Amino acid sequence: MPKFLKLFLTAALFAGAIAGAQADNHKGAIDEVLVILSSDSLQTQGMAMVLSNTMAEKGARVNVLLCDEAGDLALKAYEDDTLKPKDVTPGQMLRGLLKQGGTANVCALYLPNSEYTKDDLIDGVGVATPPQRADQMLNPKMRTFSF
C-alpha cells in the first residue's frame, strides 16, 4: 500500500474517531434542564411547556420552576384558554410533563404571597427552596431556560 494512502486512511480513521467521541459527548452533555417560567402570557407559557415536553421526549430530565402568575398552572383549579394547534392549555401540558417524569415546583414566594396553600397544588408539584434552585442554576451540567 502506498505511504500516502496509509497516511490518508489513518487520518480518516482518526477524524472519524474524534467525530464519534464529540457526538457522544454532545449527546450526553446536557441531560437535565431547569425551565424557569414566570410570564403571565398564555402563549409564552404554552411555548415553555411545548419546549419542556419536547426536551423530555428527547430524554432530558426537565425541572420546571413556576413563579409569579405562572404558578397558577400548578393549581388544581387552573383554567385558561386553549392554544392551537392541539387545543390544550399550558396547565394541561404541565400535567403531561409530570406524567413523563418531569418535575415542577412553585417558587418559594408563590404561596405566601397568594391566597393559595400547598393543598391547592396538583399532585406532584412541590414548593421550591432557594438553596435547591441555586444549586441547579450553578450546576455546569444543567442548562437553565427562562420564560
N, C-alpha and C positions, 0 to 999 in steps of 0.2 A: 504494500500500500504506500503510495507517495506520502512524503513527510507533510506536505501542506494539507492533504486530505485528513491525515491523523489529527493534525492541529485543529482543523476545522471541526471535525467530529467531536473532539474533546471540548472545544469551546462551546459547541452547540449543546452537548450534554450538560456542561456546567451551567450554561444560561438557563436550560430547562429546569435544572435542579433548583436554582435560585428563584426562578419564577414560581415554581411549585411551592417552595417554602414561603415566599411572600404571599401567595394566595391563601395558604393555610393560616398564616399569621393574621391576615386581614379578616378571614372568616371568623376566627375566634377572638379577635382583638376586643370587640365590644359585645359582650353577651348580656349586659344588664344596663338598663337606661332608667333615668328619672325624668318624668314629664311633670313639670310644674304648670298647673292651669289655674289662672286667676281671672281670666277675661269673663265678662258677663255677656259677650257677643255669642249668639246662638251658632253662627257659622264658625267662629273661631273655636268654640267648644267642640263642635262637630268635627272639625278638621283635626284637632288634637286627639280626639277619640279614634278617628279613622286611622291616623298615623300610629297611634298606640297599639291598636288592634293589628295593624299590618306588621309592625315590628314584632309583636308577639307571635304572629303566624310565621314569621321568618326565624323564630327561635330565640328571640331576645326575652329576657325576664324584664317585664315592664312594671315600674313602680310609678304610681300617679299620686301627686300631691295636689289636693284641691283647696284653693284659698279663696277668700272673699266670696263673691256670689257664685263662683264655680263650685263651692262646697255644696250648693243646693242639689247638684247632680247626684249626690250620695244620699239624699233624703228618701225615705220610704214614700213620702207624699209628693215626690217630684213629678211635675208635669210640665211639658213645653211643646212647642210646635215641632212637627217632624221635618226632617231635611230630605230633600231629593238627592239622589235618585232612589234610595232604598226606603224612604218614608219611615225613618227611625229618629228618635231623639238622641241627643248626646248622652242622656242618662241611660237609655237602653243600650247604647254602645259601651258605656262603662260597665254595665252588668255583664255584657258579653265578654269584655276583657277579663273580668273577675272569673268567669267560667273557664277561660283559657289558662288560668293560673296567675294572672296579673294581680298586683296588689294596689290598694287605694287607701289613702288616709286623707282626712281633712286637716288643714293647718291647725296648729295648737291654739290659734286665736279665734278660729271659726265659731266653735260652740259657745265660749264665754261671751262673745260679742253678738250673739243671735238669740233668738227665742227657743232654739233647739237644744236637745240633750243627746247624749250618745244613743239613747233608746230610739231616737228618730232616724238614725242612720240605717241603711240597708245592711244585711248580714255581710260580713267580710270586710267592712270598711272600719278602719281604726282612726285614732287621733294621733297625729304625728307629734314627735318630740323634737325640739330643735337640735339636740346633740345627734340623734339618729340621722336627720336630714342633712346636717352639716357633714357628717361622716360620708354620706352618699355623695354629696356635692364635691367633696375633696378627694374622693377616690379616683385616681387617674384612669382606672379601667371602666369607669361609668360615664357615659355621655349624659349630659343634662340638657333638656329642651324646655323652653319656657313659652307659654302661650297666654 
